Amino acid sequence: MSAKRLTAEHKAFLVQALAQFETPEEAAAALKGEYGAAISPQGAEVYDPTKRAGRQLSQRWYELFYETRRRFLERIEAIPEANKAVRIRQLAHASRAFKAKGNYRDMAGGSGWQNLFLCAIC
């Protein structure tokens, strides 16, 4: 389906998905899954004003994109695990629990623990 055949509802769906940091590939796949409307990732990228392809986005979709992104980021901040200090405190608690059980291998990063730690402090 070309962009000319997308309904306003389809366009709003794409804009909102991209505003919530979905990739153009993910947004296009979600549109296909939700509405059965096919669009290429390059076609979806046109609805992201942060990309070169989206620099000509109409004011209507531009405003929807940034309003959706603002609300999304505010909602994310309400999730405790989104706060770095909370994640580090939880990791410290887990590390102390491993240590108390004498499980020094996992405490030091065995079994994928290091990946969790690196992800959490980023």
MMTF fields as JSON, N, C-alpha, C and O atoms, coordinates in Angstrom:
{
  "mmtfVersion": "1.0.0",
  "mmtfProducer": "UNKNOWN",
  "numBonds": 487,
  "numAtoms": 488,
  "numGroups": 122,
  "numChains": 1,
  "numModels": 1,
  "chainsPerModel": [1],
  "groupsPerChain": [122],
  "chainIdList": ["A"],
  "bondAtomList": [4, 2, 8, 6, 12, 10, 16, 14, 20, 18, 24, 22, 28, 26, 32, 30, 36, 34, 40, 38, 44, 42, 48, 46, 52, 50, 56, 54, 60, 58, 64, 62, 68, 66, 72, 70, 76, 74, 80, 78, 84, 82, 88, 86, 92, 90, 96, 94, 100, 98, 104, 102, 108, 106, 112, 110, 116, 114, 120, 118, 124, 122, 128, 126, 132, 130, 136, 134, 140, 138, 144, 142, 148, 146, 152, 150, 156, 154, 160, 158, 164, 162, 168, 166, 172, 170, 176, 174, 180, 178, 184, 182, 188, 186, 192, 190, 196, 194, 200, 198, 204, 202, 208, 206, 212, 210, 216, 214, 220, 218, 224, 222, 228, 226, 232, 230, 236, 234, 240, 238, 244, 242, 248, 246, 252, 250, 256, 254, 260, 258, 264, 262, 268, 266, 272, 270, 276, 274, 280, 278, 284, 282, 288, 286, 292, 290, 296, 294, 300, 298, 304, 302, 308, 306, 312, 310, 316, 314, 320, 318, 324, 322, 328, 326, 332, 330, 336, 334, 340, 338, 344, 342, 348, 346, 352, 350, 356, 354, 360, 358, 364, 362, 368, 366, 372, 370, 376, 374, 380, 378, 384, 382, 388, 386, 392, 390, 396, 394, 400, 398, 404, 402, 408, 406, 412, 410, 416, 414, 420, 418, 424, 422, 428, 426, 432, 430, 436, 434, 440, 438, 444, 442, 448, 446, 452, 450, 456, 454, 460, 458, 464, 462, 468, 466, 472, 470, 476, 474, 480, 478, 484, 482],
  "bondOrderList": [1, 1, 1, 1, 1, 1, 1, 1, 1, 1, 1, 1, 1, 1, 1, 1, 1, 1, 1, 1, 1, 1, 1, 1, 1, 1, 1, 1, 1, 1, 1, 1, 1, 1, 1, 1, 1, 1, 1, 1, 1, 1, 1, 1, 1, 1, 1, 1, 1, 1, 1, 1, 1, 1, 1, 1, 1, 1, 1, 1, 1, 1, 1, 1, 1, 1, 1, 1, 1, 1, 1, 1, 1, 1, 1, 1, 1, 1, 1, 1, 1, 1, 1, 1, 1, 1, 1, 1, 1, 1, 1, 1, 1, 1, 1, 1, 1, 1, 1, 1, 1, 1, 1, 1, 1, 1, 1, 1, 1, 1, 1, 1, 1, 1, 1, 1, 1, 1, 1, 1, 1],
  "groupList": [{"groupName": "MET", "atomNameList": ["N", "CA", "C", "O"], "elementList": ["N", "C", "C", "O"], "formalChargeList": [0, 0, 0, 0], "bondAtomList": [1, 0, 2, 1, 3, 2], "bondOrderList": [1, 1, 2], "singleLetterCode": "M", "chemCompType": "L-PEPTIDE LINKING"}, {"groupName": "SER", "atomNameList": ["N", "CA", "C", "O"], "elementList": ["N", "C", "C", "O"], "formalChargeList": [0, 0, 0, 0], "bondAtomList": [1, 0, 2, 1, 3, 2], "bondOrderList": [1, 1, 2], "singleLetterCode": "S", "chemCompType": "L-PEPTIDE LINKING"}, {"groupName": "ALA", "atomNameList": ["N", "CA", "C", "O"], "elementList": ["N", "C", "C", "O"], "formalChargeList": [0, 0, 0, 0], "bondAtomList": [1, 0, 2, 1, 3, 2], "bondOrderList": [1, 1, 2], "singleLetterCode": "A", "chemCompType": "L-PEPTIDE LINKING"}, {"groupName": "LYS", "atomNameList": ["N", "CA", "C", "O"], "elementList": ["N", "C", "C", "O"], "formalChargeList": [0, 0, 0, 0], "bondAtomList": [1, 0, 2, 1, 3, 2], "bondOrderList": [1, 1, 2], "singleLetterCode": "K", "chemCompType": "L-PEPTIDE LINKING"}, {"groupName": "ARG", "atomNameList": ["N", "CA", "C", "O"], "elementList": ["N", "C", "C", "O"], "formalChargeList": [0, 0, 0, 0], "bondAtomList": [1, 0, 2, 1, 3, 2], "bondOrderList": [1, 1, 2], "singleLetterCode": "R", "chemCompType": "L-PEPTIDE LINKING"}, {"groupName": "LEU", "atomNameList": ["N", "CA", "C", "O"], "elementList": ["N", "C", "C", "O"], "formalChargeList": [0, 0, 0, 0], "bondAtomList": [1, 0, 2, 1, 3, 2], "bondOrderList": [1, 1, 2], "singleLetterCode": "L", "chemCompType": "L-PEPTIDE LINKING"}, {"groupName": "THR", "atomNameList": ["N", "CA", "C", "O"], "elementList": ["N", "C", "C", "O"], "formalChargeList": [0, 0, 0, 0], "bondAtomList": [1, 0, 2, 1, 3, 2], "bondOrderList": [1, 1, 2], "singleLetterCode": "T", "chemCompType": "L-PEPTIDE LINKING"}, {"groupName": "GLU", "atomNameList": ["N", "CA", "C", "O"], "elementList": ["N", "C", "C", "O"], "formalChargeList": [0, 0, 0, 0], "bondAtomList": [1, 0, 2, 1, 3, 2], "bondOrderList": [1, 1, 2], "singleLetterCode": "E", "chemCompType": "L-PEPTIDE LINKING"}, {"groupName": "HIS", "atomNameList": ["N", "CA", "C", "O"], "elementList": ["N", "C", "C", "O"], "formalChargeList": [0, 0, 0, 0], "bondAtomList": [1, 0, 2, 1, 3, 2], "bondOrderList": [1, 1, 2], "singleLetterCode": "H", "chemCompType": "L-PEPTIDE LINKING"}, {"groupName": "PHE", "atomNameList": ["N", "CA", "C", "O"], "elementList": ["N", "C", "C", "O"], "formalChargeList": [0, 0, 0, 0], "bondAtomList": [1, 0, 2, 1, 3, 2], "bondOrderList": [1, 1, 2], "singleLetterCode": "F", "chemCompType": "L-PEPTIDE LINKING"}, {"groupName": "VAL", "atomNameList": ["N", "CA", "C", "O"], "elementList": ["N", "C", "C", "O"], "formalChargeList": [0, 0, 0, 0], "bondAtomList": [1, 0, 2, 1, 3, 2], "bondOrderList": [1, 1, 2], "singleLetterCode": "V", "chemCompType": "L-PEPTIDE LINKING"}, {"groupName": "GLN", "atomNameList": ["N", "CA", "C", "O"], "elementList": ["N", "C", "C", "O"], "formalChargeList": [0, 0, 0, 0], "bondAtomList": [1, 0, 2, 1, 3, 2], "bondOrderList": [1, 1, 2], "singleLetterCode": "Q", "chemCompType": "L-PEPTIDE LINKING"}, {"groupName": "PRO", "atomNameList": ["N", "CA", "C", "O"], "elementList": ["N", "C", "C", "O"], "formalChargeList": [0, 0, 0, 0], "bondAtomList": [1, 0, 2, 1, 3, 2], "bondOrderList": [1, 1, 2], "singleLetterCode": "P", "chemCompType": "L-PEPTIDE LINKING"}, {"groupName": "GLY", "atomNameList": ["N", "CA", "C", "O"], "elementList": ["N", "C", "C", "O"], "formalChargeList": [0, 0, 0, 0], "bondAtomList": [1, 0, 2, 1, 3, 2], "bondOrderList": [1, 1, 2], "singleLetterCode": "G", "chemCompType": "PEPTIDE LINKING"}, {"groupName": "TYR", "atomNameList": ["N", "CA", "C", "O"], "elementList": ["N", "C", "C", "O"], "formalChargeList": [0, 0, 0, 0], "bondAtomList": [1, 0, 2, 1, 3, 2], "bondOrderList": [1, 1, 2], "singleLetterCode": "Y", "chemCompType": "L-PEPTIDE LINKING"}, {"groupName": "ILE", "atomNameList": ["N", "CA", "C", "O"], "elementList": ["N", "C", "C", "O"], "formalChargeList": [0, 0, 0, 0], "bondAtomList": [1, 0, 2, 1, 3, 2], "bondOrderList": [1, 1, 2], "singleLetterCode": "I", "chemCompType": "L-PEPTIDE LINKING"}, {"groupName": "ASP", "atomNameList": ["N", "CA", "C", "O"], "elementList": ["N", "C", "C", "O"], "formalChargeList": [0, 0, 0, 0], "bondAtomList": [1, 0, 2, 1, 3, 2], "bondOrderList": [1, 1, 2], "singleLetterCode": "D", "chemCompType": "L-PEPTIDE LINKING"}, {"groupName": "TRP", "atomNameList": ["N", "CA", "C", "O"], "elementList": ["N", "C", "C", "O"], "formalChargeList": [0, 0, 0, 0], "bondAtomList": [1, 0, 2, 1, 3, 2], "bondOrderList": [1, 1, 2], "singleLetterCode": "W", "chemCompType": "L-PEPTIDE LINKING"}, {"groupName": "ASN", "atomNameList": ["N", "CA", "C", "O"], "elementList": ["N", "C", "C", "O"], "formalChargeList": [0, 0, 0, 0], "bondAtomList": [1, 0, 2, 1, 3, 2], "bondOrderList": [1, 1, 2], "singleLetterCode": "N", "chemCompType": "L-PEPTIDE LINKING"}, {"groupName": "CYS", "atomNameList": ["N", "CA", "C", "O"], "elementList": ["N", "C", "C", "O"], "formalChargeList": [0, 0, 0, 0], "bondAtomList": [1, 0, 2, 1, 3, 2], "bondOrderList": [1, 1, 2], "singleLetterCode": "C", "chemCompType": "L-PEPTIDE LINKING"}],
  "groupTypeList": [0, 1, 2, 3, 4, 5, 6, 2, 7, 8, 3, 2, 9, 5, 10, 11, 2, 5, 2, 11, 9, 7, 6, 12, 7, 7, 2, 2, 2, 2, 5, 3, 13, 7, 14, 13, 2, 2, 15, 1, 12, 11, 13, 2, 7, 10, 14, 16, 12, 6, 3, 4, 2, 13, 4, 11, 5, 1, 11, 4, 17, 14, 7, 5, 9, 14, 7, 6, 4, 4, 4, 9, 5, 7, 4, 15, 7, 2, 15, 12, 7, 2, 18, 3, 2, 10, 4, 15, 4, 11, 5, 2, 8, 2, 1, 4, 2, 9, 3, 2, 3, 13, 18, 14, 4, 16, 0, 2, 13, 13, 1, 13, 17, 11, 18, 5, 9, 5, 19, 2, 15, 19],
  "groupIdList": [1, 2, 3, 4, 5, 6, 7, 8, 9, 10, 11, 12, 13, 14, 15, 16, 17, 18, 19, 20, 21, 22, 23, 24, 25, 26, 27, 28, 29, 30, 31, 32, 33, 34, 35, 36, 37, 38, 39, 40, 41, 42, 43, 44, 45, 46, 47, 48, 49, 50, 51, 52, 53, 54, 55, 56, 57, 58, 59, 60, 61, 62, 63, 64, 65, 66, 67, 68, 69, 70, 71, 72, 73, 74, 75, 76, 77, 78, 79, 80, 81, 82, 83, 84, 85, 86, 87, 88, 89, 90, 91, 92, 93, 94, 95, 96, 97, 98, 99, 100, 101, 102, 103, 104, 105, 106, 107, 108, 109, 110, 111, 112, 113, 114, 115, 116, 117, 118, 119, 120, 121, 122],
  "secStructList": [7, 7, 4, 4, 4, 7, 7, 2, 2, 2, 2, 2, 2, 2, 2, 2, 2, 2, 2, 6, 6, 7, 7, 2, 2, 2, 2, 2, 2, 2, 2, 2, 2, 2, 2, 7, 7, 7, 7, 7, 2, 2, 2, 2, 2, 6, 6, 7, 6, 6, 1, 4, 4, 4, 6, 6, 7, 7, 2, 2, 2, 2, 2, 2, 2, 2, 2, 2, 2, 2, 2, 2, 2, 2, 2, 2, 2, 6, 1, 4, 4, 4, 1, 2, 2, 2, 2, 2, 2, 2, 2, 2, 2, 2, 2, 2, 2, 2, 2, 2, 6, 6, 7, 2, 2, 2, 2, 6, 6, 4, 4, 4, 2, 2, 2, 2, 2, 2, 2, 2, 2, 7],
  "xCoordList": [0.856, 0.0, 0.897, 1.819, 0.647, 1.449, 0.955, -0.144, 1.776, 1.404, 0.141, -0.602, -0.114, -1.31, -2.582, -3.654, -2.47, -3.639, -3.815, -4.83, -2.865, -3.001, -4.086, -4.164, -4.913, -5.94, -5.303, -4.158, -6.046, -5.557, -5.297, -4.368, -6.112, -5.92, -4.599, -3.876, -4.288, -3.015, -1.839, -0.861, -1.942, -0.856, -0.646, 0.488, -1.742, -1.642, -0.986, -0.177, -1.336, -0.741, 0.77, 1.527, 1.202, 2.639, 3.348, 4.401, 2.775, 3.38, 3.546, 4.601, 2.509, 2.573, 3.559, 4.257, 3.616, 4.582, 6.009, 6.847, 6.282, 7.625, 7.969, 9.12, 6.982, 7.21, 7.587, 8.245, 7.164, 7.481, 8.732, 8.927, 9.571, 10.89, 10.87, 11.848, 9.766, 9.789, 10.574, 10.56, 11.254, 11.978, 10.973, 9.848, 11.356, 10.45, 10.038, 8.9, 10.943, 10.625, 9.55, 8.597, 9.71, 8.732, 7.388, 6.344, 7.405, 6.159, 5.423, 4.203, 6.165, 5.548, 4.95, 3.847, 5.667, 5.164, 3.931, 2.981, 3.941, 2.793, 1.573, 0.453, 1.783, 0.682, 0.077, -1.143, 0.93, 0.471, -0.318, -1.378, 0.191, -0.484, -1.801, -2.77, -1.843, -3.038, -4.121, -5.303, -3.719, -4.689, -4.626, -5.513, -3.601, -3.437, -2.922, -2.91, -2.499, -1.993, -0.478, 0.217, 0.024, 1.466, 2.123, 1.615, 3.264, 4.075, 5.526, 5.818, 6.414, 7.834, 8.375, 7.798, 9.464, 10.086, 10.459, 10.364, 10.88, 11.213, 9.957, 10.013, 8.842, 7.578, 7.136, 6.575, 7.391, 7.035, 7.908, 7.447, 9.165, 10.114, 9.689, 10.114, 8.873, 8.376, 7.566, 7.408, 7.057, 6.225, 7.022, 6.437, 8.339, 9.211, 9.959, 10.901, 9.557, 10.199, 11.646, 12.336, 12.116, 13.52, 14.433, 15.656, 13.851, 14.621, 14.576, 13.648, 15.571, 15.624, 14.38, 13.841, 13.938, 12.764, 11.505, 10.568, 11.476, 10.293, 10.358, 9.521, 11.333, 11.492, 10.346, 10.155, 9.58, 8.445, 7.11, 6.054, 7.15, 5.936, 5.007, 5.451, 3.719, 2.759, 2.695, 3.059, 2.236, 2.157, 1.309, 1.639, 0.22, -0.678, 0.077, -0.024, 0.836, 1.551, 2.785, 3.167, 3.398, 4.542, 4.12, 4.799, 3.008, 2.519, 2.121, 2.404, 1.459, 1.078, 2.322, 2.341, 3.347, 4.587, 5.182, 5.466, 5.368, 6.037, 5.156, 5.679, 3.852, 2.955, 2.971, 3.007, 2.945, 3.005, 4.332, 4.363, 5.413, 6.737, 6.822, 7.34, 6.323, 6.349, 5.588, 6.09, 4.371, 3.569, 4.252, 4.239, 4.845, 5.533, 6.693, 6.848, 7.496, 8.644, 8.212, 8.867, 7.125, 6.617, 6.148, 6.371, 5.5, 4.999, 6.168, 6.107, 7.214, 8.398, 9.01, 9.428, 9.068, 9.666, 8.893, 9.438, 7.624, 6.817, 7.133, 6.705, 7.866, 8.241, 9.518, 10.54, 9.479, 10.659, 11.937, 13.002, 11.841, 13.03, 13.633, 14.754, 12.93, 13.478, 14.485, 15.239, 14.492, 15.409, 16.694, 16.656, 17.81, 19.113, 19.407, 19.924, 19.092, 19.367, 18.578, 19.092, 17.348, 16.53, 17.147, 17.236, 17.572, 18.173, 19.457, 19.688, 20.281, 21.535, 21.245, 21.909, 20.264, 19.896, 19.413, 19.763, 18.606, 18.127, 19.282, 19.311, 20.223, 21.39, 22.256, 22.776, 22.406, 23.185, 22.51, 23.178, 21.185, 20.431, 20.637, 20.872, 20.548, 20.746, 22.172, 22.388, 23.133, 24.533, 24.752, 25.445, 24.165, 24.296, 23.631, 24.123, 22.512, 21.828, 22.695, 22.786, 23.332, 24.246, 25.395, 25.773, 25.935, 27.074, 26.678, 27.435, 25.506, 25.034, 24.885, 25.051, 24.578, 24.429, 25.741, 25.791, 26.803, 28.096, 28.174, 29.049, 27.288, 27.245, 28.073, 27.535, 29.389, 30.286, 30.393, 30.659, 30.191, 30.271, 29.185, 29.474, 27.955, 26.884, 27.008, 26.679, 27.475, 27.674, 28.686, 28.552, 29.705, 30.774, 30.447, 31.218, 29.34, 28.98, 28.804, 28.707, 28.757, 28.529, 27.086, 26.216, 26.833, 25.484, 24.728, 23.518, 25.405, 24.718, 24.459, 23.904, 24.85, 24.629, 25.265, 24.703, 26.456, 27.142, 26.315, 26.338, 25.591, 24.761, 23.653, 23.352, 23.045, 22.007, 22.594, 21.993, 23.772, 24.404, 24.732, 24.428, 25.352, 25.725, 24.506, 24.532, 23.442, 22.216, 21.614, 21.123, 21.654, 21.002, 21.698, 21.041, 23.004, 23.682, 23.764, 24.219, 23.336, 23.38, 22.302, 22.188],
  "yCoordList": [-1.172, 0.0, 1.228, 1.322, 2.128, 3.35, 4.33, 4.188, 5.314, 6.32, 7.06, 7.538, 7.162, 7.862, 7.117, 7.717, 5.81, 5.023, 4.876, 4.345, 5.326, 5.235, 6.188, 7.332, 5.709, 6.57, 7.435, 7.212, 8.405, 9.246, 8.393, 8.663, 7.373, 6.479, 5.714, 5.553, 5.247, 4.555, 5.491, 5.109, 6.704, 7.673, 8.011, 8.094, 8.205, 8.5, 7.334, 7.539, 6.119, 4.927, 4.92, 4.684, 5.179, 5.212, 6.314, 6.084, 7.508, 8.65, 8.327, 8.581, 7.771, 7.48, 6.352, 6.4, 5.351, 4.265, 4.796, 4.469, 5.603, 6.165, 7.124, 7.19, 7.86, 8.784, 8.036, 8.588, 6.771, 5.95, 5.105, 4.063, 5.578, 5.013, 3.635, 2.894, 3.287, 2.072, 2.388, 3.523, 1.397, 1.6, 1.633, 1.159, 2.182, 2.145, 0.714, 0.486, -0.242, -1.646, -2.142, -2.803, -1.818, -2.239, -1.564, -2.205, -0.279, 0.454, -0.099, -0.26, -0.391, -0.95, -2.319, -2.623, -3.147, -4.478, -4.373, -5.138, -3.431, -3.241, -2.767, -3.198, -1.883, -1.411, -2.58, -2.704, -3.429, -4.611, -5.532, -6.031, -5.757, -6.63, -6.074, -6.815, -4.784, -4.148, -3.893, -4.119, -3.424, -2.995, -3.793, -3.663, -4.608, -5.324, -4.439, -4.848, -3.239, -2.279, -2.41, -2.276, -2.671, -2.861, -1.571, -0.864, -1.285, -0.135, -0.531, -1.292, -0.033, -0.349, 0.425, 1.44, -0.04, 0.729, 2.145, 3.097, 2.275, 3.603, 4.47, 5.674, 3.864, 4.598, 5.025, 6.107, 4.172, 4.506, 5.637, 6.476, 5.655, 6.661, 8.081, 9.038, 8.224, 9.538, 10.197, 11.417, 9.391, 9.913, 10.202, 10.413, 10.213, 10.527, 11.827, 11.829, 12.937, 14.226, 14.32, 15.284, 13.344, 13.359, 12.76, 12.811, 12.201, 11.598, 12.5, 13.29, 12.371, 13.181, 12.953, 13.894, 11.712, 11.389, 12.088, 12.309, 12.435, 13.053, 14.563, 15.169, 15.173, 16.629, 17.429, 18.591, 16.838, 17.534, 17.137, 17.394, 16.518, 16.061, 17.24, 18.309, 17.036, 18.128, 18.528, 17.752, 19.721, 20.263, 19.37, 19.165, 18.844, 17.981, 16.788, 16.506, 16.083, 14.889, 15.254, 14.513, 16.371, 16.863, 17.096, 16.654, 17.785, 18.071, 16.794, 16.636, 15.875, 14.602, 13.82, 13.231, 13.815, 13.107, 13.631, 12.85, 14.934, 15.48, 15.453, 15.337, 15.555, 15.42, 13.976, 13.735, 13.025, 11.607, 11.291, 10.59, 11.794, 11.537, 12.14, 11.5, 13.353, 13.995, 13.144, 12.878, 12.717, 11.896, 10.56, 10.076, 9.971, 8.69, 8.829, 8.0, 9.858, 10.054, 10.362, 9.934, 11.095, 11.367, 10.081, 9.866, 9.231, 7.966, 7.053, 6.354, 7.059, 6.246, 6.664, 5.81, 7.956, 8.443, 7.995, 7.986, 7.621, 7.152, 5.701, 5.225, 5.0, 3.608, 3.61, 4.136, 3.036, 3.098, 2.582, 3.175, 1.488, 0.902, 1.78, 1.524, 2.795, 3.716, 4.668, 5.345, 4.717, 5.583, 4.819, 3.739, 5.371, 4.712, 4.376, 3.296, 5.269, 5.024, 3.82, 3.037, 3.668, 2.523, 1.233, 0.244, 1.241, 0.035, -0.35, -1.531, 0.619, 0.323, -0.216, -1.149, 0.358, -0.136, -1.586, -2.405, -1.904, -3.276, -4.23, -5.352, -3.789, -4.623, -4.838, -5.932, -3.8, -3.932, -4.927, -5.744, -4.854, -5.79, -7.224, -8.132, -7.426, -8.759, -9.241, -10.41, -8.354, -8.716, -9.154, -10.139, -8.424, -8.792, -10.143, -10.93, -10.403, -11.692, -12.833, -13.88, -12.646, -13.666, -13.893, -15.031, -12.81, -12.9, -13.631, -14.465, -13.325, -13.963, -15.471, -16.225, -15.91, -17.343, -17.974, -19.169, -17.173, -17.686, -17.936, -18.671, -17.345, -17.535, -16.429, -15.508, -16.542, -15.498, -15.472, -14.421, -16.612, -16.648, -15.756, -14.925, -15.926, -15.093, -13.645, -12.717, -13.46, -12.104, -11.353, -10.151, -12.082, -11.461, -11.366, -10.785, -11.916, -11.769, -13.054, -13.018, -14.167, -15.421, -15.541, -14.819, -16.43, -16.747, -15.541, -15.441, -14.634, -13.498, -12.337, -11.321, -12.465, -11.396, -10.089, -9.015, -10.177, -8.964, -8.215, -6.984, -8.921, -8.243, -7.448, -6.326, -8.033, -7.325, -6.086, -5.012, -6.24, -5.116, -4.003, -2.838, -4.353, -3.334, -2.625, -1.413, -3.372, -2.77, -1.821, -0.747, -2.217, -1.435, -0.122, 0.843, -0.057, 1.196, 2.143, 3.278, 1.7, 2.562, 3.615, 4.43],
  "zCoordList": [0.0, 0.0, 0.0, 0.81, -0.862, -0.913, 0.138, 0.673, 0.42, 1.415, 0.998, 1.855, -0.3, -0.765, -0.388, -0.312, -0.151, 0.211, 1.716, 2.168, 2.482, 3.929, 4.403, 3.955, 5.304, 5.881, 6.97, 7.363, 7.44, 8.537, 9.775, 10.536, 9.972, 11.117, 10.992, 11.976, 9.787, 9.548, 9.807, 10.45, 9.307, 9.475, 10.95, 11.421, 11.666, 13.099, 13.836, 14.741, 13.447, 14.052, 13.852, 14.793, 12.626, 12.324, 13.093, 13.687, 13.085, 13.781, 15.263, 15.845, 15.865, 17.294, 17.604, 18.617, 16.745, 16.959, 16.876, 17.717, 15.879, 15.714, 16.852, 17.285, 17.332, 18.446, 19.717, 20.599, 19.806, 20.973, 20.733, 21.359, 19.815, 19.538, 18.886, 18.974, 18.233, 17.421, 16.161, 15.685, 15.625, 14.375, 13.228, 13.384, 12.089, 10.939, 10.581, 10.171, 10.731, 10.466, 11.425, 11.013, 12.708, 13.711, 13.486, 13.606, 13.16, 12.923, 11.706, 11.735, 10.637, 9.424, 9.716, 9.26, 10.471, 10.824, 11.718, 11.557, 12.655, 13.544, 12.762, 13.037, 11.789, 10.946, 10.182, 10.084, 9.647, 8.904, 9.831, 9.454, 11.034, 11.988, 12.488, 12.655, 12.725, 13.29, 12.249, 12.508, 11.077, 10.067, 8.765, 7.921, 8.593, 7.336, 6.216, 5.055, 6.552, 5.564, 5.49, 6.498, 4.297, 4.118, 3.657, 2.787, 4.265, 3.874, 4.115, 5.037, 3.312, 3.494, 4.697, 5.085, 5.282, 6.358, 5.904, 6.679, 4.65, 4.126, 4.05, 4.299, 3.711, 3.679, 5.068, 5.245, 6.051, 7.431, 7.959, 8.733, 7.54, 8.028, 7.665, 8.314, 6.657, 6.238, 7.358, 7.378, 8.281, 9.367, 10.641, 11.704, 10.539, 11.673, 11.385, 10.591, 12.016, 11.724, 12.198, 11.867, 12.963, 13.384, 12.324, 12.453, 11.293, 10.2, 8.977, 8.802, 8.153, 6.932, 6.064, 5.481, 5.986, 5.166, 5.678, 4.912, 6.958, 7.539, 7.657, 8.326, 7.023, 7.188, 6.576, 6.934, 5.664, 5.041, 5.672, 5.095, 6.84, 7.51, 7.779, 8.198, 7.536, 7.728, 9.203, 10.087, 9.446, 10.806, 11.709, 12.877, 11.164, 11.937, 12.51, 13.704, 11.665, 12.103, 12.927, 13.833, 12.623, 13.393, 14.85, 15.777, 15.039, 16.389, 17.115, 18.302, 16.399, 17.012, 17.445, 18.526, 16.611, 16.922, 18.232, 19.14, 18.329, 19.511, 20.753, 21.861, 20.61, 21.756, 22.26, 23.467, 21.337, 21.716, 22.39, 23.401, 21.847, 22.431, 23.833, 24.748, 24.009, 25.33, 26.348, 27.441, 25.983, 26.896, 27.18, 28.312, 26.149, 26.317, 27.302, 28.199, 27.142, 28.027, 29.455, 30.405, 29.615, 30.962, 31.623, 32.815, 30.844, 31.364, 31.744, 32.755, 30.948, 31.238, 32.568, 33.35, 32.833, 34.073, 35.302, 36.406, 35.125, 36.244, 36.607, 37.658, 35.762, 36.013, 36.853, 36.412, 38.042, 38.905, 38.249, 38.42, 37.502, 36.889, 35.808, 35.367, 35.374, 34.381, 35.02, 34.321, 36.344, 37.07, 37.37, 37.961, 36.969, 37.13, 38.594, 38.882, 39.506, 40.921, 41.431, 42.23, 40.982, 41.386, 40.861, 41.588, 39.603, 39.014, 39.746, 40.008, 40.073, 40.777, 42.174, 42.626, 42.86, 44.186, 44.109, 44.959, 43.085, 42.922, 42.62, 43.125, 41.805, 41.505, 42.744, 42.964, 43.541, 44.778, 45.716, 46.349, 45.803, 46.636, 46.136, 46.934, 44.822, 44.243, 44.488, 44.808, 44.34, 44.565, 46.01, 46.266, 46.949, 48.361, 48.639, 49.447, 47.965, 48.14, 47.613, 48.253, 46.457, 45.928, 46.909, 47.186, 47.421, 48.333, 49.614, 50.113, 50.144, 51.374, 51.2, 52.159, 50.0, 49.718, 49.27, 48.979, 49.215, 48.785, 47.287, 46.827, 46.537, 45.083, 44.429, 43.814, 44.578, 44.096, 42.575, 41.992, 41.932, 40.468, 39.86, 38.999, 40.301, 39.76, 40.232, 39.494, 41.445, 41.943, 41.085, 40.851, 40.617, 39.831, 38.349, 37.585, 37.938, 36.528, 35.77, 34.544, 36.42, 35.718, 35.259, 35.744, 34.346, 33.86, 33.334, 33.533, 32.675, 32.067, 33.004, 32.586, 34.265, 35.235, 34.773, 34.985, 34.132, 33.702, 32.666, 32.641, 31.818, 30.825, 31.497, 31.09, 32.529, 33.272, 33.932, 33.899, 34.531, 35.201, 34.213, 34.469, 33.084, 32.107, 31.552, 31.336, 31.322, 30.802, 31.838, 31.492, 33.094, 34.133, 34.424, 34.815, 34.245, 34.575, 33.394, 33.54, 32.245, 31.057, 31.112, 30.196]
}
